[in-house]
Amino acid sequence: MNIRIGPATIEVSPARALDAEQFECCEGSALIAAGANIERMFLPHKGLVAILERPPVGAVAGAGLVGAGGVVGYAAVLGPAVASGDSIALSAVSGVSISAAGFRREAGHDQRLWSAMGAYATRRIASTERLCACVALHSVEQRLARWLLQASDLLGADRIDITHRRLADVHGVRRASVTTGLHMLEGERAIVCQHRRITVRDKRKLAALSCGCEAM
């Protein structure tokens, strides 16, 4: 079978070496729950998954976004790991799940797997570091524009099915702040907002309104 990790597509034979299984889940499903042992990693082919951190005190906030070519649960690559946050499907998601232990075993004699996952983990860590700076330095409107561009690219589509409430969770802000920010972006004719749906109307304009962090 072929598995995709970032830009790399790697053939692994036999598929049972990774205990690979096709998976599908609906919007709102938790692929991995905070505090759970990460026994399987999920490689989406379609859909979006948000990594949501839940501090002991305070609201939830997004720590990452995973789509096609991404890996949910990559922290288990080096050894047994516990999820620090919830991995929540923002849309219907489908793809392949693999055993974390099976991956470590196969990667022990297949350098391609280590190299691909190492490169992916490096990009995810860098993205998380940028996200920390982005939250501190940029407005909600700029962050929304960046997130919508990233989501559109990961989905390969201009239409993003998501509620204002879920966007508020992802950005760690009040729902009213999201609504105000989206109205501003819509007023600039960069997006079109409908019930439970946002359509990217002009990517170039949306990029100009964003903080640009994801393009770094």
RORO-33478 format. One record per residue: z, y, x of N, C-alpha, C in turn; residue in one letter; residue number from 0. Coordinates in Angstrom, 1 decimal, decimal comma. Example, Ala and Ser with C-alpha at 12.3 -4.5 7.8 and 13.67 -1.06 7.14 Angstrom:
<marnus>
- 7,8	-5,7	13,2	7,8	-4,5	12,3	7,8	-3,3	13,2	A	0
- 7,1	-2,2	12,8	7,1	-1,1	13,7	7,9	0,0	12,9	S	1
</marnus>
This chain:
<marnus>
- 0,0	-1,2	0,8	0,0	0,0	0,0	0,0	1,2	0,9	M	0
- -0,5	2,4	0,3	-0,5	3,6	1,0	0,7	4,5	0,5	N	1
- 1,4	5,1	1,4	2,4	6,1	1,0	2,1	7,4	1,7	I	2
- 2,4	8,5	0,9	2,1	9,8	1,4	3,4	10,5	1,8	R	3
- 3,5	11,0	3,0	4,7	11,8	3,4	4,1	13,1	4,0	I	4
- 4,3	14,2	3,3	3,7	15,4	3,7	2,2	15,3	3,7	G	5
- 1,5	15,7	4,8	0,0	15,6	4,8	-0,4	14,2	5,3	P	6
- 0,5	13,4	5,7	0,2	12,1	6,3	0,1	11,0	5,2	A	7
- -0,9	10,2	5,2	-1,0	9,0	4,4	-1,0	7,8	5,3	T	8
- 0,0	6,9	5,0	0,2	5,7	5,9	0,1	4,4	5,1	I	9
- -0,6	3,5	5,7	-0,7	2,2	5,0	0,4	1,3	5,5	E	10
- 1,1	0,7	4,6	2,2	-0,2	4,9	1,9	-1,5	4,2	V	11
- 1,9	-2,5	5,0	1,6	-3,9	4,5	2,6	-4,9	5,1	S	12
- 3,2	-5,7	4,2	3,0	-5,8	2,7	3,9	-4,7	2,1	P	13
- 3,6	-4,4	0,8	4,4	-3,4	0,1	5,8	-3,8	-0,1	A	14
- 6,1	-5,1	-0,1	7,5	-5,6	-0,3	8,4	-5,2	0,8	R	15
- 7,8	-4,9	2,0	8,6	-4,5	3,2	9,4	-3,2	2,9	A	16
- 8,9	-2,4	2,0	9,6	-1,2	1,6	10,3	-1,3	0,2	L	17
- 10,1	-2,5	-0,4	10,6	-2,7	-1,8	10,1	-1,6	-2,7	D	18
- 8,8	-1,4	-2,6	8,2	-0,3	-3,3	8,0	-0,6	-4,8	A	19
- 8,3	0,5	-5,6	8,1	0,3	-7,0	7,5	1,6	-7,6	E	20
- 6,6	1,5	-8,5	6,1	2,7	-9,3	7,3	3,2	-10,2	Q	21
- 7,3	4,5	-10,3	8,3	5,1	-11,2	7,7	6,2	-12,0	F	22
- 8,3	6,4	-13,2	8,0	7,5	-14,1	9,3	8,0	-14,7	E	23
- 9,4	9,3	-14,8	10,6	9,8	-15,5	10,2	11,1	-16,2	C	24
- 11,0	11,4	-17,2	10,7	12,6	-18,1	11,4	13,8	-17,6	C	25
- 11,1	15,0	-18,1	11,7	16,2	-17,8	13,2	16,1	-18,0	E	26
- 14,0	16,6	-17,1	15,4	16,6	-17,2	16,1	15,4	-16,6	G	27
- 15,3	14,4	-16,2	15,9	13,2	-15,7	16,4	13,4	-14,3	S	28
- 17,5	12,8	-13,9	18,1	12,9	-12,5	17,6	11,7	-11,7	A	29
- 16,8	12,0	-10,7	16,3	10,9	-9,8	17,5	10,4	-8,9	L	30
- 18,2	11,4	-8,4	19,4	11,1	-7,6	20,5	12,1	-8,1	I	31
- 21,7	11,6	-8,4	22,8	12,5	-8,8	23,7	12,8	-7,6	A	32
- 24,2	14,0	-7,7	25,2	14,5	-6,6	26,3	13,5	-6,5	A	33
- 26,6	13,2	-5,2	27,7	12,3	-5,0	27,3	10,8	-4,9	G	34
- 26,1	10,5	-5,3	25,6	9,1	-5,3	25,1	8,7	-3,9	A	35
- 25,3	7,4	-3,6	24,7	6,9	-2,4	23,2	6,9	-2,6	N	36
- 22,5	7,3	-1,5	21,0	7,4	-1,6	20,5	6,0	-1,2	I	37
- 20,2	5,2	-2,1	19,7	3,8	-1,8	18,2	3,8	-1,9	E	38
- 17,6	4,7	-2,7	16,1	4,7	-2,8	15,6	6,1	-2,6	R	39
- 14,4	6,3	-2,0	13,8	7,5	-1,8	12,6	7,6	-2,8	M	40
- 12,3	8,8	-3,3	11,3	8,9	-4,3	10,2	9,8	-3,7	F	41
- 8,9	9,3	-3,8	7,8	10,0	-3,3	6,9	10,3	-4,5	L	42
- 7,0	11,5	-5,1	6,2	11,9	-6,3	4,7	12,0	-6,0	P	43
- 3,9	11,5	-6,9	2,5	11,8	-6,9	2,1	12,9	-7,8	H	44
- 2,9	13,1	-8,9	2,7	14,1	-9,9	4,0	14,7	-10,3	K	45
- 4,1	16,0	-10,6	5,3	16,6	-11,2	6,1	17,3	-10,2	G	46
- 7,2	17,9	-10,6	8,1	18,7	-9,8	9,5	18,3	-9,9	L	47
- 10,2	18,3	-8,8	11,6	17,9	-8,8	12,4	19,0	-8,1	V	48
- 13,4	19,5	-8,7	14,3	20,5	-8,1	15,5	19,9	-7,5	A	49
- 15,9	20,4	-6,3	17,1	20,0	-5,7	18,2	21,0	-6,0	I	50
- 19,2	20,7	-6,8	20,1	21,6	-7,3	21,5	21,3	-6,8	L	51
- 22,1	22,3	-6,1	23,4	22,2	-5,5	24,4	22,8	-6,5	E	52
- 25,6	22,1	-6,6	26,6	22,5	-7,6	27,9	22,7	-6,8	R	53
- 28,2	24,0	-6,4	29,4	24,2	-5,6	30,6	23,9	-6,5	P	54
- 31,8	23,7	-5,9	33,0	23,4	-6,7	33,3	24,5	-7,7	P	55
- 33,0	25,7	-7,3	33,3	26,8	-8,2	32,0	27,7	-8,3	V	56
- 31,5	28,0	-9,5	30,3	28,8	-9,6	29,2	28,1	-10,3	G	57
- 28,1	28,8	-10,4	26,9	28,2	-11,1	26,1	27,3	-10,2	A	58
- 25,2	26,6	-10,8	24,2	25,8	-10,0	23,2	26,7	-9,4	V	59
- 22,6	26,2	-8,3	21,5	26,9	-7,6	20,6	26,0	-6,9	A	60
- 19,3	26,4	-6,9	18,3	25,5	-6,3	18,3	25,5	-4,8	G	61
- 18,1	24,4	-4,2	18,1	24,3	-2,7	16,8	23,7	-2,2	A	62
- 15,8	23,5	-3,1	14,5	23,0	-2,7	13,7	22,6	-3,9	G	63
- 12,4	22,4	-3,6	11,4	22,0	-4,6	10,5	21,0	-4,0	L	64
- 10,4	19,9	-4,7	9,6	18,7	-4,2	8,5	18,4	-5,2	V	65
- 7,3	18,2	-4,7	6,1	17,8	-5,5	5,3	16,7	-4,7	G	66
- 4,1	16,6	-5,0	3,2	15,6	-4,4	3,3	15,7	-2,9	A	67
- 3,5	14,6	-2,2	3,6	14,6	-0,8	5,0	14,8	-0,3	G	68
- 5,9	15,1	-1,2	7,3	15,3	-0,8	8,1	14,0	-0,9	G	69
- 9,4	14,1	-0,5	10,3	13,0	-0,5	11,6	13,5	-1,0	V	70
- 12,1	12,8	-2,1	13,4	13,1	-2,6	14,3	12,0	-2,1	V	71
- 15,4	12,5	-1,4	16,4	11,6	-0,8	16,1	11,3	0,7	G	72
- 15,3	12,2	1,3	15,0	12,0	2,8	16,2	12,0	3,7	Y	73
- 17,4	12,4	3,2	18,6	12,5	4,0	19,0	11,0	4,4	A	74
- 18,5	10,0	3,7	18,9	8,6	4,0	18,0	8,0	5,1	A	75
- 17,2	8,8	5,7	16,3	8,2	6,7	17,0	7,7	8,0	V	76
- 18,0	8,5	8,4	18,7	8,1	9,6	19,9	7,1	9,4	L	77
- 20,3	6,9	8,1	21,3	6,0	7,9	21,9	6,2	6,5	G	78
- 22,9	5,4	6,1	23,4	5,6	4,7	23,9	7,1	4,5	P	79
- 23,5	7,6	3,3	23,8	9,0	3,0	24,2	9,2	1,6	A	80
- 25,0	10,2	1,3	25,4	10,6	0,0	24,7	11,9	-0,4	V	81
- 24,2	11,9	-1,6	23,5	13,1	-2,1	24,4	14,3	-2,3	A	82
- 24,1	15,4	-1,7	25,0	16,6	-1,9	24,7	17,4	-3,2	S	83
- 23,5	17,2	-3,7	23,1	17,8	-5,0	22,3	16,9	-5,9	G	84
- 22,0	17,4	-7,1	21,3	16,7	-8,1	19,8	16,9	-7,8	D	85
- 19,0	15,8	-7,9	17,5	15,9	-7,9	17,0	15,7	-9,3	S	86
- 16,6	16,8	-9,9	16,3	16,9	-11,4	14,8	17,1	-11,6	I	87
- 14,2	16,3	-12,4	12,8	16,4	-12,8	12,6	17,7	-13,6	A	88
- 11,7	18,6	-13,2	11,4	19,8	-13,9	10,3	19,5	-14,9	L	89
- 9,6	18,4	-14,7	8,5	18,0	-15,6	8,5	16,5	-15,6	S	90
- 7,5	15,9	-16,3	7,3	14,5	-16,2	6,9	14,2	-14,7	A	91
- 7,5	13,3	-14,1	7,3	13,0	-12,7	6,9	11,5	-12,6	V	92
- 5,9	11,2	-11,7	5,5	9,8	-11,4	5,2	9,7	-10,0	S	93
- 5,4	8,5	-9,5	5,1	8,2	-8,1	5,6	6,9	-7,6	G	94
- 6,1	6,8	-6,4	6,5	5,5	-5,8	8,0	5,7	-5,3	V	95
- 8,8	4,8	-5,6	10,2	4,8	-4,9	10,2	3,6	-3,9	S	96
- 10,9	3,9	-2,8	11,1	2,9	-1,8	12,5	2,8	-1,4	I	97
- 12,8	1,6	-0,9	14,2	1,4	-0,4	14,5	2,2	0,9	S	98
- 15,6	2,9	0,9	15,9	3,7	2,1	16,2	2,7	3,3	A	99
- 16,9	1,6	3,0	17,2	0,7	4,1	15,9	0,0	4,5	A	100
- 15,0	-0,3	3,6	13,7	-0,8	3,9	12,8	0,1	4,8	G	101
- 12,9	1,4	4,5	12,2	2,4	5,3	12,7	2,4	6,7	F	102
- 14,0	2,4	6,8	14,6	2,5	8,2	14,2	1,2	9,0	R	103
- 14,2	0,1	8,3	13,8	-1,1	9,0	12,4	-1,1	9,4	R	104
- 11,5	-0,7	8,6	10,1	-0,7	8,9	9,8	0,4	9,9	E	105
- 10,4	1,5	9,8	10,2	2,6	10,8	10,6	2,2	12,2	A	106
- 11,5	1,2	12,3	12,0	0,8	13,6	10,8	0,2	14,4	G	107
- 9,8	-0,3	13,8	8,6	-0,8	14,6	7,3	-0,2	14,1	H	108
- 7,4	0,9	13,4	6,1	1,6	13,1	6,4	3,1	13,3	D	109
- 5,9	3,6	14,5	6,1	5,0	14,9	5,5	6,0	13,9	Q	110
- 4,5	5,6	13,2	3,8	6,5	12,2	4,8	6,9	11,1	R	111
- 5,7	6,0	10,7	6,6	6,3	9,6	7,7	7,3	10,2	L	112
- 8,2	7,1	11,4	9,2	8,0	11,9	8,6	9,4	12,2	W	113
- 7,4	9,4	12,7	6,7	10,7	13,0	6,5	11,5	11,7	S	114
- 6,0	10,8	10,7	5,7	11,5	9,4	6,9	12,0	8,8	A	115
- 8,0	11,2	8,7	9,2	11,6	8,1	9,9	12,7	8,9	M	116
- 9,9	12,5	10,2	10,5	13,5	11,1	9,9	14,9	10,9	G	117
- 8,5	14,9	10,8	7,8	16,2	10,6	8,1	16,8	9,2	A	118
- 8,2	15,9	8,2	8,6	16,4	6,9	10,0	16,9	6,8	Y	119
- 10,9	16,2	7,4	12,3	16,7	7,4	12,4	18,1	8,1	A	120
- 11,7	18,2	9,2	11,7	19,5	9,9	11,2	20,6	9,1	T	121
- 10,2	20,4	8,3	9,7	21,4	7,4	10,7	21,7	6,3	R	122
- 11,3	20,7	5,7	12,3	20,9	4,6	13,5	21,7	5,1	R	123
- 13,9	21,4	6,3	15,1	22,1	6,9	14,7	23,6	7,1	I	124
- 13,6	23,8	7,7	13,1	25,2	7,9	13,0	25,9	6,6	A	125
- 12,5	25,3	5,6	12,3	25,9	4,2	13,7	26,2	3,6	S	126
- 14,6	25,4	3,8	16,0	25,6	3,3	16,6	26,8	4,0	T	127
- 16,4	26,9	5,3	16,9	28,1	6,1	16,3	29,4	5,6	E	128
- 15,0	29,4	5,3	14,3	30,5	4,8	14,9	30,9	3,4	R	129
- 15,1	29,9	2,6	15,6	30,1	1,3	17,0	30,8	1,3	L	130
- 17,8	30,5	2,3	19,1	31,1	2,4	18,9	32,6	2,7	C	131
- 18,0	33,0	3,6	17,7	34,4	3,9	17,1	35,1	2,7	A	132
- 16,2	34,3	2,0	15,5	34,9	0,8	16,4	35,3	-0,3	C	133
- 17,4	34,5	-0,6	18,4	34,8	-1,6	19,2	36,0	-1,3	V	134
- 19,5	36,2	0,0	20,3	37,3	0,4	19,5	38,6	0,5	A	135
- 18,2	38,6	0,8	17,5	39,8	1,1	16,5	40,2	0,0	L	136
- 16,1	39,3	-0,9	15,0	39,7	-1,8	15,4	39,7	-3,3	H	137
- 14,7	40,5	-4,0	15,0	40,6	-5,5	14,6	39,4	-6,2	S	138
- 15,2	39,3	-7,4	14,9	38,2	-8,3	13,4	38,1	-8,6	V	139
- 12,7	39,3	-8,8	11,3	39,3	-9,1	10,5	38,7	-8,0	E	140
- 10,9	39,1	-6,7	10,1	38,6	-5,6	10,3	37,1	-5,4	Q	141
- 11,5	36,6	-5,7	11,8	35,2	-5,5	11,1	34,4	-6,6	R	142
- 11,1	34,9	-7,8	10,4	34,3	-8,9	8,9	34,1	-8,6	L	143
- 8,3	35,2	-8,1	6,9	35,2	-7,7	6,6	34,1	-6,6	A	144
- 7,5	34,0	-5,6	7,4	33,0	-4,6	7,5	31,6	-5,1	R	145
- 8,5	31,4	-6,0	8,7	30,1	-6,6	7,5	29,7	-7,5	W	146
- 7,0	30,6	-8,3	5,8	30,2	-9,1	4,6	29,9	-8,3	L	147
- 4,4	30,6	-7,2	3,3	30,2	-6,3	3,5	28,8	-5,7	L	148
- 4,7	28,5	-5,3	5,0	27,2	-4,7	4,8	26,1	-5,7	Q	149
- 5,3	26,3	-6,9	5,2	25,3	-8,0	3,8	25,1	-8,4	A	150
- 3,0	26,2	-8,5	1,6	26,0	-8,8	0,8	25,2	-7,8	S	151
- 1,1	25,5	-6,5	0,5	24,8	-5,4	0,9	23,3	-5,4	D	152
- 2,1	23,0	-5,7	2,6	21,6	-5,7	2,0	20,8	-6,9	L	153
- 1,9	21,5	-8,0	1,3	20,9	-9,2	-0,2	20,8	-9,1	L	154
- -0,8	21,7	-8,3	-2,3	21,7	-8,3	-2,8	22,3	-9,6	G	155
- -2,1	23,2	-10,3	-2,4	23,7	-11,6	-1,8	25,1	-11,7	A	156
- -2,4	25,9	-12,6	-1,9	27,3	-12,8	-0,8	27,3	-13,9	D	157
- -0,8	26,2	-14,7	0,2	26,1	-15,8	1,5	25,4	-15,3	R	158
- 2,6	26,1	-15,6	3,9	25,5	-15,2	4,8	25,5	-16,5	I	159
- 5,1	24,3	-16,9	5,9	24,2	-18,1	7,4	24,2	-17,7	D	160
- 8,1	25,3	-18,0	9,5	25,4	-17,7	10,1	26,5	-18,5	I	161
- 11,4	26,4	-18,8	12,1	27,4	-19,6	12,8	28,4	-18,7	T	162
- 13,1	29,5	-19,3	13,8	30,6	-18,6	15,2	30,1	-18,2	H	163
- 15,8	29,2	-19,0	17,2	28,7	-18,7	17,1	27,9	-17,4	R	164
- 16,1	27,0	-17,3	15,9	26,2	-16,1	15,6	27,0	-14,9	R	165
- 14,8	28,0	-15,1	14,5	28,9	-13,9	15,7	29,6	-13,5	L	166
- 16,6	30,0	-14,4	17,9	30,6	-14,0	18,7	29,7	-13,2	A	167
- 18,8	28,4	-13,6	19,5	27,4	-12,8	18,9	27,3	-11,4	D	168
- 17,6	27,2	-11,3	17,0	27,0	-10,0	17,2	28,2	-9,1	V	169
- 17,3	29,4	-9,6	17,5	30,6	-8,8	18,9	31,1	-8,7	H	170
- 19,8	30,4	-9,5	21,2	30,7	-9,4	21,5	32,1	-9,9	G	171
- 20,8	32,5	-11,0	21,0	33,8	-11,6	21,2	33,7	-13,1	V	172
- 21,5	34,8	-13,8	21,6	34,8	-15,2	20,2	34,7	-15,9	R	173
- 20,2	34,1	-17,0	18,9	33,9	-17,8	18,3	35,3	-18,0	R	174
- 19,1	36,3	-18,3	18,6	37,6	-18,6	17,8	38,2	-17,4	A	175
- 18,3	37,9	-16,2	17,6	38,3	-15,0	16,3	37,7	-14,8	S	176
- 16,2	36,4	-15,2	14,9	35,7	-15,1	13,9	36,4	-16,1	V	177
- 14,4	36,6	-17,3	13,5	37,2	-18,4	13,0	38,5	-17,9	T	178
- 13,9	39,3	-17,4	13,4	40,7	-16,9	12,4	40,6	-15,8	T	179
- 12,7	39,6	-14,8	11,8	39,5	-13,7	10,4	39,0	-14,2	G	180
- 10,4	38,0	-15,1	9,1	37,5	-15,6	8,3	38,6	-16,3	L	181
- 9,0	39,4	-17,1	8,4	40,5	-17,8	7,7	41,5	-16,8	H	182
- 8,4	41,7	-15,7	7,8	42,6	-14,7	6,5	42,0	-14,1	M	183
- 6,6	40,7	-13,8	5,4	40,0	-13,2	4,3	40,0	-14,2	L	184
- 4,6	39,8	-15,5	3,6	39,8	-16,6	3,0	41,1	-16,8	E	185
- 3,8	42,2	-16,6	3,4	43,5	-16,8	2,4	43,9	-15,7	G	186
- 2,5	43,2	-14,5	1,6	43,4	-13,4	0,3	42,6	-13,6	E	187
- 0,3	41,8	-14,7	-0,9	40,9	-15,0	-1,0	39,8	-14,0	R	188
- 0,1	39,4	-13,4	0,0	38,3	-12,4	0,2	37,0	-13,1	A	189
- 1,0	37,0	-14,2	1,3	35,7	-15,0	1,2	36,0	-16,5	I	190
- 1,2	34,9	-17,2	1,2	35,0	-18,7	2,4	34,1	-19,1	V	191
- 3,3	34,7	-19,9	4,5	33,9	-20,4	4,3	33,5	-21,8	C	192
- 4,5	32,2	-22,1	4,6	31,7	-23,5	5,8	30,9	-23,6	Q	193
- 6,1	30,3	-24,8	7,3	29,5	-25,0	7,2	28,3	-24,1	H	194
- 8,2	28,2	-23,2	8,4	27,0	-22,3	7,2	26,8	-21,4	R	195
- 6,5	27,9	-21,1	5,3	27,8	-20,3	5,0	29,1	-19,6	R	196
- 4,6	29,0	-18,3	4,2	30,2	-17,5	2,9	29,8	-16,9	I	197
- 1,9	30,7	-17,0	0,6	30,5	-16,5	0,3	31,5	-15,4	T	198
- 0,0	31,1	-14,2	-0,4	32,0	-13,1	-1,8	32,5	-13,4	V	199
- -1,9	33,8	-13,6	-3,1	34,5	-14,0	-3,9	35,0	-12,8	R	200
- -3,2	35,5	-11,8	-3,8	36,1	-10,6	-3,0	35,7	-9,4	D	201
- -3,3	34,7	-8,6	-2,5	34,2	-7,5	-2,5	35,3	-6,4	K	202
- -3,5	36,0	-6,2	-3,5	37,0	-5,1	-2,5	38,1	-5,5	R	203
- -2,5	38,5	-6,7	-1,6	39,6	-7,1	-0,1	39,1	-7,1	K	204
- 0,0	37,8	-7,5	1,4	37,2	-7,5	1,9	37,1	-6,1	L	205
- 1,0	36,8	-5,1	1,4	36,7	-3,7	1,8	38,1	-3,2	A	206
- 1,1	39,1	-3,6	1,5	40,5	-3,2	2,8	40,9	-3,7	A	207
- 3,2	40,4	-4,9	4,5	40,7	-5,5	5,6	39,8	-5,0	L	208
- 5,3	38,8	-4,3	6,4	37,8	-3,8	6,9	38,3	-2,5	S	209
- 8,1	37,6	-2,1	8,7	38,0	-0,9	7,9	37,4	0,3	C	210
- 7,0	36,4	0,1	6,2	35,8	1,1	6,9	34,8	2,0	G	211
- 8,2	34,4	1,6	8,9	33,5	2,4	8,3	32,1	2,6	C	212
- 7,7	31,6	1,5	7,1	30,3	1,6	5,8	30,2	2,4	E	213
- 5,2	31,4	2,6	4,0	31,4	3,4	4,3	31,5	4,9	A	214
- 5,5	31,7	5,3	5,9	31,8	6,7	5,7	30,5	7,5	M	215
</marnus>
